[in-house]
Amino acid sequence: SNLKNCFSTESSMKYFLIQAFASSLMLFSSFMIYMNFLFNINYTLLMFTFLLKMGAAPFHFWFPLVAEGLNWHMNMILMTWQKLAPMMLLSYISSKMSFFLQLVSLMSIIIGSILGMNQTSLRKIMAYSSINHMGWMISSLFMNKILWKIYFLIYSMLTILMMKIFFNYKIFFFNQMFISNNMDKPMKFLSFCNFLSLGGLPPFLGFLPKWFILNNLIINKYYLLMSLMLIFTLINLFYYLRLSMNSFLYLNLQMKWNLPNNIYSYNIILTINSLFGLLSSFIFFYY
């Protein structure tokens, strides 16, 4: 318990220092913009502060380290709510920084995909997954400001659901997905579906915002960016599939079919949404 408190305190201090430094840079760059001094450079500096605050590449170095020391409830807040304000502020200057945002979005997707492959800690895997999803959201900022809000809503819902499952069954590492005797077949199936949905595999709900963004990239003729995003998202999908197979296809030594009603009812509703996510897309495109 003392060791956990030590890691939690260390992560909290790291987060505080990073956010304090980013806030100082934000105030400095805002003041320089107000004084009309080196206008373009200060907008770039302001963009960097927002990226640092949300943990997007290339300022992602602190994010997995902080996530590793926090419990699942704190990670829920870190990977969802705490990203909302920097994303909203970044959207206000996205039209002036479209080229830089393209590079940042691609870097976030590449780093989130490649560095997440060799991780065994689920908290680090979810952290790199969050960096990958940030790349998708940033790529939509300079095209359509509604898209990132739709993506953020669905991403937050799926992330909170997965972390709730991890918290309920006290799962923190990769090997616990298939050696834990507490997770029975229905819950393994829920985890399987939600991992694939978080990876953006059709016909799950997580595919819907990615489809919208890809459609807008094609319309705006960002063909190279779209192709690279798809390639590295397939790499990202690999470790989702690896987790899904471990959580569902491997058999436990002991099978239990009795599931607490409060856990089951909480997860089954969102899983049904994931299963029928593709159906809702036809409403957007054809009606």
C-alpha positions as CSV (number, residue, x, y, z in Angstrom):
1,S,0.0,0.0,0.0
2,N,2.8,2.4,0.9
3,L,4.5,1.5,-2.4
4,K,1.3,2.3,-4.3
5,N,1.0,5.6,-2.5
6,C,4.6,6.4,-3.4
7,F,4.0,5.8,-7.1
8,S,0.8,7.8,-7.0
9,T,2.5,10.7,-5.3
10,E,5.4,10.6,-7.8
11,S,3.0,10.6,-10.8
12,S,0.9,13.4,-9.3
13,M,4.1,15.5,-8.8
14,K,5.2,14.8,-12.4
15,Y,1.8,15.8,-13.7
16,F,1.8,19.0,-11.6
17,L,5.2,20.1,-12.9
18,I,4.4,19.4,-16.5
19,Q,1.1,21.2,-16.3
20,A,2.7,24.2,-14.5
21,F,5.4,24.5,-17.1
22,A,2.9,24.3,-19.9
23,S,0.7,26.9,-18.3
24,S,3.7,29.2,-17.9
25,L,4.6,28.8,-21.6
26,M,0.9,29.4,-22.6
27,L,0.8,32.7,-20.6
28,F,4.1,33.8,-22.1
29,S,3.1,33.0,-25.7
30,S,-0.3,34.6,-25.2
31,F,1.3,37.8,-23.9
32,M,3.7,37.9,-26.9
33,I,0.8,37.4,-29.3
34,Y,-1.0,40.2,-27.6
35,M,2.1,42.4,-28.1
36,N,2.3,41.5,-31.8
37,F,5.8,40.2,-31.3
38,L,7.0,37.4,-33.6
39,F,3.4,36.5,-34.4
40,N,3.9,33.2,-36.2
41,I,6.5,31.8,-33.8
42,N,4.3,32.6,-30.8
43,Y,1.3,30.8,-32.3
44,T,3.6,27.8,-32.8
45,L,4.7,28.0,-29.2
46,L,1.1,28.3,-28.1
47,M,0.3,25.1,-30.1
48,F,3.2,23.3,-28.4
49,T,1.9,24.2,-24.9
50,F,-1.5,22.6,-25.8
51,L,0.1,19.5,-27.1
52,L,2.3,19.3,-24.0
53,K,-0.8,19.6,-21.7
54,M,-2.7,16.8,-23.5
55,G,0.3,14.5,-23.9
56,A,0.3,14.4,-27.7
57,A,3.4,13.6,-29.7
58,P,6.2,14.8,-29.7
59,F,5.5,15.9,-26.1
60,H,4.2,12.6,-25.0
61,F,7.2,11.5,-22.9
62,W,5.5,12.2,-19.5
63,F,2.1,10.7,-20.3
64,P,2.8,6.9,-20.0
65,L,5.0,7.5,-16.9
66,V,2.3,9.4,-15.1
67,A,-0.4,6.9,-16.2
68,E,1.6,4.0,-14.8
69,G,1.6,5.4,-11.3
70,L,-2.1,6.2,-11.1
71,N,-5.1,3.9,-10.4
72,W,-7.8,3.2,-12.9
73,H,-10.1,5.9,-11.7
74,M,-7.4,8.6,-12.0
75,N,-6.5,7.3,-15.4
76,M,-10.1,7.7,-16.5
77,I,-9.9,11.4,-15.7
78,L,-6.3,11.8,-17.1
79,M,-7.2,10.2,-20.5
80,T,-10.6,11.8,-21.0
81,W,-11.6,14.9,-19.1
82,Q,-8.1,16.4,-18.8
83,K,-7.7,16.4,-22.6
84,L,-10.9,18.3,-23.3
85,A,-9.7,21.9,-22.4
86,P,-6.4,21.7,-24.4
87,M,-8.3,20.3,-27.4
88,M,-10.9,23.0,-27.4
89,L,-8.2,25.7,-27.1
90,L,-6.2,24.1,-29.9
91,S,-9.2,24.1,-32.1
92,Y,-9.3,27.9,-32.0
93,I,-5.9,28.2,-33.6
94,S,-6.1,25.1,-35.9
95,S,-6.7,27.1,-39.0
96,K,-3.4,28.9,-38.6
97,M,-1.4,25.8,-37.9
98,S,-2.9,23.2,-40.3
99,F,0.4,21.9,-41.7
100,F,1.9,21.5,-38.2
101,L,-1.2,19.8,-37.0
102,Q,-0.9,17.3,-39.8
103,L,2.6,16.4,-38.7
104,V,1.6,16.2,-35.1
105,S,-1.4,14.0,-35.8
106,L,0.8,11.6,-37.9
107,M,3.5,11.5,-35.2
108,S,0.9,10.8,-32.5
109,I,-0.5,7.9,-34.5
110,I,2.9,6.5,-35.3
111,I,4.2,6.8,-31.7
112,G,1.0,5.5,-30.1
113,S,1.1,2.5,-32.4
114,I,4.7,1.4,-32.3
115,L,5.6,2.1,-28.7
116,G,2.4,0.4,-27.5
117,M,3.3,-2.9,-29.1
118,N,5.9,-4.1,-26.6
119,Q,4.2,-3.0,-23.4
120,T,3.0,-5.5,-20.8
121,S,1.4,-2.9,-18.4
122,L,-2.2,-2.2,-19.4
123,R,-2.0,1.3,-18.0
124,K,0.9,2.0,-20.4
125,I,-1.0,0.3,-23.3
126,M,-4.0,2.5,-22.6
127,A,-1.8,5.6,-22.4
128,Y,-0.2,4.9,-25.8
129,S,-3.7,4.1,-27.1
130,S,-4.8,7.5,-25.9
131,I,-1.8,9.1,-27.8
132,N,-2.9,7.3,-30.9
133,H,-6.5,8.5,-30.6
134,M,-5.3,12.0,-30.0
135,G,-3.6,11.9,-33.4
136,W,-7.0,11.1,-35.0
137,M,-8.7,13.9,-33.2
138,I,-6.0,16.4,-34.1
139,S,-6.2,15.4,-37.8
140,S,-9.9,16.5,-37.8
141,L,-9.3,19.9,-36.3
142,F,-8.2,21.7,-39.5
143,M,-11.1,20.2,-41.5
144,N,-14.2,20.0,-39.4
145,K,-14.4,21.0,-35.7
146,I,-17.5,18.9,-35.0
147,L,-15.7,15.7,-35.9
148,W,-13.2,15.8,-33.0
149,K,-16.1,16.3,-30.6
150,I,-17.9,13.2,-31.9
151,Y,-14.6,11.2,-31.8
152,F,-13.8,12.4,-28.3
153,L,-17.3,11.4,-27.0
154,I,-17.1,7.9,-28.4
155,Y,-13.4,7.5,-27.4
156,S,-14.2,8.6,-23.8
157,M,-17.1,6.3,-23.5
158,L,-15.1,3.2,-24.7
159,T,-12.0,4.1,-22.6
160,I,-14.0,4.6,-19.4
161,L,-15.8,1.3,-20.0
162,M,-12.5,-0.6,-20.5
163,M,-11.0,0.9,-17.4
164,K,-14.1,0.2,-15.4
165,I,-13.7,-3.5,-16.3
166,F,-10.0,-3.4,-15.4
167,F,-10.8,-1.8,-12.1
168,N,-13.6,-4.2,-11.2
169,Y,-11.4,-7.2,-11.8
170,K,-8.2,-5.7,-10.6
171,I,-6.3,-6.2,-13.8
172,F,-3.1,-4.2,-14.4
173,F,-0.9,-6.3,-16.6
174,F,-1.2,-8.1,-19.9
175,N,-0.9,-11.7,-18.5
176,Q,-3.7,-11.1,-16.1
177,M,-6.1,-11.0,-18.9
178,F,-6.0,-14.7,-19.3
179,I,-4.8,-16.1,-16.0
180,S,-7.4,-14.4,-13.8
181,N,-10.1,-16.8,-12.7
182,N,-12.5,-14.0,-11.8
183,M,-13.4,-12.9,-15.3
184,D,-15.9,-15.4,-16.8
185,K,-17.0,-15.9,-20.4
186,P,-19.7,-13.2,-20.6
187,M,-17.2,-10.6,-19.3
188,K,-14.5,-11.8,-21.6
189,F,-16.9,-11.4,-24.5
190,L,-17.6,-7.8,-23.4
191,S,-13.9,-7.1,-23.1
192,F,-13.3,-8.6,-26.6
193,C,-16.0,-6.5,-28.2
194,N,-14.9,-3.3,-26.5
195,F,-11.2,-3.8,-27.3
196,L,-12.1,-4.2,-31.0
197,S,-14.3,-1.2,-30.9
198,L,-11.6,0.9,-29.3
199,G,-9.3,-0.2,-32.1
200,G,-11.7,1.0,-34.7
201,L,-12.6,-2.3,-36.3
202,P,-16.0,-2.4,-38.1
203,P,-18.8,-3.0,-37.4
204,F,-18.2,-1.7,-33.9
205,L,-18.9,1.8,-32.6
206,G,-15.3,2.9,-32.6
207,F,-15.1,2.6,-36.4
208,L,-17.7,5.3,-36.8
209,P,-15.6,8.4,-36.0
210,K,-12.6,7.0,-37.9
211,W,-14.9,6.6,-40.9
212,F,-16.0,10.2,-40.7
213,I,-12.5,11.5,-40.4
214,L,-11.3,9.4,-43.3
215,N,-14.2,10.6,-45.4
216,N,-13.2,14.2,-44.7
217,L,-9.6,13.5,-45.5
218,I,-10.6,12.1,-48.9
219,I,-12.9,15.1,-49.6
220,N,-10.1,17.5,-48.7
221,K,-7.5,15.5,-50.7
222,Y,-5.2,14.6,-47.9
223,Y,-4.4,11.3,-49.5
224,L,-0.9,10.7,-48.2
225,L,-1.9,11.6,-44.6
226,M,-4.9,9.3,-44.9
227,S,-2.8,6.4,-46.2
228,L,-0.2,6.7,-43.5
229,M,-2.9,7.0,-40.8
230,L,-4.5,3.8,-42.0
231,I,-1.2,1.9,-42.1
232,F,-0.2,2.7,-38.6
233,T,-3.7,2.3,-37.2
234,L,-3.4,-1.4,-38.4
235,I,-0.3,-1.7,-36.2
236,N,-2.3,-0.2,-33.4
237,L,-5.1,-2.7,-34.0
238,F,-2.6,-5.5,-33.6
239,Y,-2.1,-5.1,-29.9
240,Y,-5.9,-4.6,-29.4
241,L,-6.4,-8.0,-31.1
242,R,-3.6,-9.5,-29.0
243,L,-5.4,-8.3,-25.8
244,S,-8.8,-9.4,-27.2
245,M,-7.5,-12.9,-27.9
246,N,-6.0,-13.2,-24.5
247,S,-9.2,-11.9,-22.8
248,F,-11.6,-14.1,-24.7
249,L,-10.1,-17.0,-26.6
250,Y,-7.8,-18.4,-23.9
251,L,-9.5,-20.6,-21.4
252,N,-9.3,-20.1,-17.7
253,L,-8.5,-22.9,-15.3
254,Q,-11.8,-22.3,-13.6
255,M,-15.0,-21.0,-15.3
256,K,-17.6,-19.1,-13.5
257,W,-20.9,-18.0,-15.0
258,N,-22.3,-16.1,-12.1
259,L,-21.7,-12.4,-12.7
260,P,-22.6,-9.5,-10.3
261,N,-25.6,-7.8,-11.8
262,N,-24.3,-4.3,-11.2
263,I,-21.1,-5.0,-13.2
264,Y,-22.9,-6.9,-16.0
265,S,-25.7,-4.4,-16.5
266,Y,-23.2,-1.5,-16.6
267,N,-21.1,-2.9,-19.4
268,I,-23.7,-4.7,-21.5
269,I,-25.5,-1.5,-22.6
270,L,-22.3,0.1,-24.0
271,T,-21.2,-3.2,-25.6
272,I,-24.5,-3.4,-27.5
273,N,-23.8,0.1,-28.8
274,S,-20.4,-1.1,-29.9
275,L,-21.9,-4.1,-31.7
276,F,-24.3,-2.0,-33.6
277,G,-22.1,1.0,-34.2
278,L,-22.0,0.6,-37.9
279,L,-25.8,0.7,-38.2
280,S,-25.9,4.3,-36.9
281,S,-23.5,5.4,-39.6
282,F,-26.1,4.8,-42.3
283,I,-28.3,7.4,-40.5
284,F,-25.6,10.0,-40.9
285,F,-24.8,9.2,-44.5
286,Y,-28.1,8.3,-46.1
287,Y,-30.8,10.2,-44.1
